[in-house]
Amino acid sequence: MASSEQPRPDGRQARWDRHNQERRQKILDAAIAVIEAGEPGAELHVQQIADRAGLSRTVVYRHFADRGDLDRAVQAEILDGLWAELLPSVTLDGTIPQIVERIVATYVGWAVAHPALHRIAEDGDDSHGALQQGLAHIAAQVCELITTAVEILDLEISDEERAAIDPLVFGLVGAVFGAVRRWMARPERVPAAPKLVELVTRSVWFILEGHGRALGVELDPEQPVEELLASAASGAEVTG
C-alpha cells in the first residue's frame, strides 16, 4: 500500500535555492550598475560584472547558461524596471490628453535618466524578446481601457472594427516608443524633452479623436475620462 505521507521539504535545498536566487540577483544588479556607469552603447564585459559583484567570472557563469543567456537576463531586468515605472501611469485618471501625456512623459523621463539602460533595452526587437512582450503588455492595458469605453458608451462597431482594436493599439504604442527611441538615438536631442512629449501626445490625441469622430463620439480634450464614462453609464441606466 502506497504511503499517503507527503515528502518533507528539504530545508538545505530551499536554502541553497534561495542563495542561488540572491546571487543571481546580485549579478544582475552589478551588471546594471556597470551599464549605468558607462557610456550608452559601451561594450559590457563579464569581468566588469564579476568585479562589481565581488565574484569570479566562473561563479557568474554558474548562474547563466552562456553569455547570451546573461545578456537576455540583463535586458529583461532593465525592462522590468521600465515597466514597473510605466504601468502605473496607464490609468483613467484625467482627460485623454493628460493620460497620454502621463504615459509618454514617464517613458521619456526614464529614457533620459537612464540612457545607457535604454540603449540595452531597445536592442530587443525580436518578436519574442522582452521589449516586445512589454510593449504587448502596455498595449493590452490600453486595449482594455478602450474596450471598456466602447462598451460603456454603447458604441455600434462591427466585429471587424472590434477585432482591429488590438493591432491598432499595439501599432500606436509601438509608434510612440519608436519616436522616443529615434529621438534618443540622435546626436543632439532636439526638440527638448518637454516639447517632444507635447508633440507625441498631440499626435496620439489626433488619432484617438479622429477614430472617435468616425464612431459618432465627439471627444472633449478638457473632459476627464471617468466623467465621460460615468455620464454615459448613467444615461444608459435612465434609457434602460
C-alpha positions as CSV (number, residue, x, y, z in Angstrom):
1,M,0.0,0.0,0.0
2,A,1.4,3.4,-1.0
3,S,2.2,5.8,1.7
4,S,0.0,8.9,1.8
5,E,2.6,11.0,3.6
6,Q,3.9,13.9,1.6
7,P,7.7,14.1,1.3
8,R,9.2,16.6,3.8
9,P,10.6,19.7,2.3
10,D,14.3,19.7,2.1
11,G,15.5,22.7,4.1
12,R,19.0,22.6,2.8
13,Q,17.8,22.6,-0.8
14,A,15.5,25.5,-0.1
15,R,18.3,27.5,1.5
16,W,20.6,26.6,-1.5
17,D,17.9,27.7,-4.0
18,R,17.4,31.0,-2.1
19,H,21.2,31.5,-2.1
20,N,21.4,31.0,-5.8
21,Q,18.5,33.3,-6.5
22,E,20.1,36.0,-4.3
23,R,23.5,35.6,-6.0
24,R,21.9,35.7,-9.5
25,Q,20.1,38.9,-8.5
26,K,23.4,40.3,-7.2
27,I,25.0,39.6,-10.6
28,L,22.1,41.4,-12.4
29,D,22.3,44.4,-10.1
30,A,26.0,44.6,-10.7
31,A,25.6,44.4,-14.5
32,I,23.0,47.2,-14.4
33,A,25.4,49.3,-12.2
34,V,28.2,48.8,-14.7
35,I,26.0,49.8,-17.6
36,E,24.7,52.9,-15.8
37,A,28.3,53.9,-15.0
38,G,29.4,53.7,-18.7
39,E,28.5,55.5,-21.9
40,P,25.4,54.3,-23.9
41,G,26.4,51.6,-26.2
42,A,29.7,50.8,-24.4
43,E,30.7,47.1,-24.5
44,L,29.8,45.2,-21.4
45,H,32.4,42.7,-20.2
46,V,31.7,39.8,-17.9
47,Q,34.8,40.6,-15.8
48,Q,33.4,44.1,-15.1
49,I,30.2,42.5,-13.8
50,A,32.2,39.9,-11.7
51,D,34.4,42.7,-10.2
52,R,31.3,44.8,-9.3
53,A,29.6,41.8,-7.7
54,G,32.7,40.7,-5.9
55,L,32.7,37.3,-7.6
56,S,34.8,35.5,-10.2
57,R,33.8,35.0,-13.8
58,T,33.4,31.3,-13.1
59,V,30.8,32.0,-10.4
60,V,29.0,34.4,-12.7
61,Y,28.7,31.8,-15.4
62,R,27.4,29.2,-13.0
63,H,24.1,31.1,-12.9
64,F,23.7,31.5,-16.6
65,A,23.9,29.0,-19.5
66,D,26.1,31.3,-21.6
67,R,26.8,34.9,-22.4
68,G,23.7,35.1,-24.5
69,D,21.6,33.9,-21.5
70,L,23.3,36.5,-19.3
71,D,22.6,39.3,-21.8
72,R,19.0,38.4,-22.1
73,A,18.6,38.3,-18.3
74,V,20.2,41.7,-18.0
75,Q,17.9,43.1,-20.7
76,A,14.8,41.6,-19.1
77,E,15.9,43.1,-15.7
78,I,16.2,46.5,-17.3
79,L,12.8,46.3,-18.9
80,D,11.2,45.1,-15.7
81,G,12.4,48.3,-14.2
82,L,10.9,50.3,-17.0
83,W,7.5,48.5,-16.9
84,A,7.4,49.0,-13.1
85,E,7.5,52.7,-13.7
86,L,5.4,52.8,-16.8
87,L,2.4,50.6,-16.0
88,P,1.1,52.6,-13.0
89,S,0.7,55.5,-15.4
90,V,-1.8,53.6,-17.6
91,T,-5.0,54.6,-15.7
92,L,-8.2,56.5,-16.4
93,D,-7.2,59.5,-14.2
94,G,-7.5,62.8,-16.1
95,T,-8.5,63.8,-19.6
96,I,-7.4,61.8,-22.7
97,P,-4.5,64.2,-23.5
98,Q,-3.5,64.1,-19.8
99,I,-3.5,60.3,-19.7
100,V,-1.4,60.1,-22.9
101,E,1.0,62.8,-21.8
102,R,1.5,61.0,-18.5
103,I,2.4,57.7,-20.2
104,V,4.7,59.4,-22.8
105,A,6.3,61.7,-20.2
106,T,7.0,58.7,-17.9
107,Y,8.8,56.8,-20.7
108,V,10.7,59.9,-21.9
109,G,11.7,60.7,-18.3
110,W,13.0,57.1,-17.8
111,A,14.9,57.1,-21.1
112,V,16.6,60.5,-20.3
113,A,17.5,59.4,-16.8
114,H,18.9,56.0,-17.9
115,P,20.3,56.5,-21.5
116,A,22.7,53.5,-21.2
117,L,20.0,51.2,-19.9
118,H,17.7,52.5,-22.7
119,R,20.3,51.5,-25.3
120,I,20.3,48.0,-24.0
121,A,16.5,47.8,-23.7
122,E,16.0,48.9,-27.3
123,D,18.1,46.0,-28.7
124,G,15.2,43.6,-28.0
125,D,13.5,43.8,-31.4
126,D,12.7,40.1,-32.0
127,S,9.1,39.2,-31.7
128,H,9.6,37.1,-28.6
129,G,12.0,39.5,-26.9
130,A,11.4,41.1,-23.5
131,L,10.8,44.5,-25.2
132,Q,8.1,43.2,-27.5
133,Q,6.5,41.4,-24.6
134,G,6.5,44.6,-22.5
135,L,5.0,46.6,-25.4
136,A,2.3,43.9,-25.8
137,H,1.6,44.3,-22.0
138,I,1.2,48.0,-22.3
139,A,-0.9,47.7,-25.4
140,A,-3.1,45.2,-23.6
141,Q,-3.7,47.6,-20.8
142,V,-4.7,50.4,-23.3
143,C,-6.9,47.9,-25.2
144,E,-8.7,47.1,-22.0
145,L,-9.4,50.8,-21.4
146,I,-10.6,51.4,-24.9
147,T,-12.8,48.2,-25.0
148,T,-14.3,49.2,-21.7
149,A,-15.1,52.7,-23.0
150,V,-16.6,51.2,-26.2
151,E,-19.0,49.1,-24.1
152,I,-19.9,51.9,-21.6
153,L,-20.5,54.4,-24.4
154,D,-22.6,51.7,-26.2
155,L,-20.8,52.4,-29.5
156,E,-22.0,50.5,-32.5
157,I,-18.9,49.0,-34.0
158,S,-18.6,46.0,-36.3
159,D,-16.9,42.7,-35.3
160,E,-14.1,43.7,-37.7
161,E,-13.6,47.1,-36.0
162,R,-13.6,45.5,-32.6
163,A,-11.0,42.9,-33.7
164,A,-8.8,45.7,-35.1
165,I,-8.6,47.5,-31.7
166,D,-5.7,45.2,-30.6
167,P,-3.4,45.6,-33.6
168,L,-4.1,49.3,-34.0
169,V,-3.4,50.0,-30.3
170,F,-0.2,47.8,-30.5
171,G,0.9,49.8,-33.5
172,L,0.1,53.1,-31.8
173,V,2.1,52.1,-28.7
174,G,4.9,50.9,-30.9
175,A,4.9,54.2,-32.7
176,V,5.3,56.2,-29.5
177,F,8.2,54.0,-28.4
178,G,9.7,54.2,-31.8
179,A,9.6,58.1,-31.8
180,V,11.2,58.3,-28.4
181,R,13.9,55.7,-29.4
182,R,14.7,57.6,-32.6
183,W,14.9,60.9,-30.6
184,M,17.2,59.2,-28.0
185,A,19.5,57.9,-30.8
186,R,20.1,61.3,-32.4
187,P,23.4,63.1,-31.8
188,E,21.5,66.0,-30.3
189,R,18.2,65.5,-28.5
190,V,16.1,68.2,-30.2
191,P,13.4,69.2,-29.6
192,A,13.8,69.4,-25.8
193,A,12.1,66.5,-23.9
194,P,9.0,68.5,-22.8
195,K,8.4,69.6,-26.4
196,L,8.8,66.0,-27.6
197,V,6.3,64.8,-25.0
198,E,3.9,67.6,-26.1
199,L,4.1,66.7,-29.8
200,V,3.8,63.0,-29.3
201,T,0.8,63.5,-27.1
202,R,-0.8,65.7,-29.7
203,S,-0.2,63.1,-32.4
204,V,-1.8,60.4,-30.3
205,W,-4.8,62.7,-29.5
206,F,-5.4,63.4,-33.2
207,I,-5.6,59.7,-33.9
208,L,-7.9,58.9,-31.0
209,E,-10.1,62.0,-31.6
210,G,-10.4,61.1,-35.3
211,H,-11.4,57.5,-34.6
212,G,-13.9,58.8,-32.0
213,R,-15.5,61.2,-34.5
214,A,-15.8,58.3,-37.1
215,L,-17.8,56.4,-34.5
216,G,-20.0,59.4,-33.7
217,V,-18.4,60.4,-30.5
218,E,-17.1,64.0,-30.1
219,L,-14.2,63.7,-27.6
220,D,-13.6,66.7,-25.5
221,P,-9.9,67.2,-24.6
222,E,-11.0,69.0,-21.4
223,Q,-13.3,66.3,-20.1
224,P,-12.0,63.8,-17.6
225,V,-12.4,60.2,-19.0
226,E,-14.0,58.9,-15.8
227,E,-16.6,61.8,-16.0
228,L,-17.3,60.9,-19.7
229,L,-17.8,57.2,-18.9
230,A,-19.9,57.9,-15.8
231,S,-22.2,60.2,-17.7
232,A,-22.6,57.6,-20.5
233,A,-23.3,54.9,-17.9
234,S,-25.9,56.9,-16.1
235,G,-27.5,57.8,-19.4
236,A,-27.7,54.2,-20.3
237,E,-29.4,53.4,-17.0
238,V,-32.0,56.1,-17.5
239,T,-32.7,54.8,-21.0
240,G,-33.0,51.3,-19.8
